Amino acid sequence: MKFPHLNHFILITLFLQLFCIVFASSNCTQTITFIKKECNATRFQNSCITTLVPFACKIKPGDQTELCRVALNTSVGTSQNALQMLLNMSQESNVKGNTTEVGVISDCIDTYLTIIDYIMMASQMMNTRVINESTLVNLKLQISGLIESIANWESQCLKKVDGQHVVDSLRKRIYGVVVPCIKLNKIISTLVNRIHFS
């Protein structure tokens, strides 16, 4: 028995699926253009683009608020990874019995425990608050204040590393962990301050 209507249904379903794929792809392309435009206003353009473009399909084109939410959520994960790597370094230095290195890394670990709390606080503000023209100024001030504090703590961590007798290889590893976090948080600060309602 033939079901001509079934063939039509299958064709329509396939067409709709294809349309959704093309539409989603078009949206992603538009969002990538939007992300690049926003990132070009930051100090670390390449880092910004590399970090945020993978999330393009999750962000509506032109949605500055959502872009900042994604950036902050990414920063939480980046900082947690940094903390884990610092903990690993601390264990290695502890095994070697290098108390100077352990002390320096421990200071950075304590710093990152606080930093993660602050970034999560900023992320929660972006994720839970109603953001409109009347609340935007206050939100920008609060998040900028949190990010500024975070940047200061991260810089202090690096200053302690530079101020102690730490072997070059370890210094490079700590810088390799902390500097990307500093860049991302400075990017976030710029992106948040660019939010506006036309």
NORDA-V185141 format. One line per field, one symbol per residue. phi: phi as a letter, one per 20 degrees, with the letter a starting at -180 (. if undefined). psi: psi as a letter, one per 20 degrees, with the letter a starting at -180 (. if undefined). burial: 1 if it has 9 or more other C-alpha atoms within 8 Angstrom, else 0. A space follows every 50 residues. Layout:
BEGIN
phi = ???
psi = ???
burial = ???
END
This chain:
BEGIN
phi = .ecgffffffffffffffffffffffffffffffffffffeefdffffff feggegfedfgneffffffffffffgffffffffffffffffffffmeff fgfffffffgffffgfgfffffffgfedefdbgfefgffgffffffffff ffffffgfffffededfgffgfffgfeeggffgffffggffffefbde
psi = pqnhhggggggggggggggggggggggggghgggghgghiirhmgggggh ghhijgiipqpinhghghgggghhhggghhgggghhgghggghghiknhg gggghhghggghgggggghhggghghhhqpoahhigggggggghgghggg hggghhghhhghirnpqgggghggghggghgggghhggggggiipqo.
burial = 00000000000000000000000110111111011101100101101110 01100110111001111111111011011101101110110011000101 11011111101110110111011111000000001100110111011001 101100110111000100001001101100111111111111000000
END
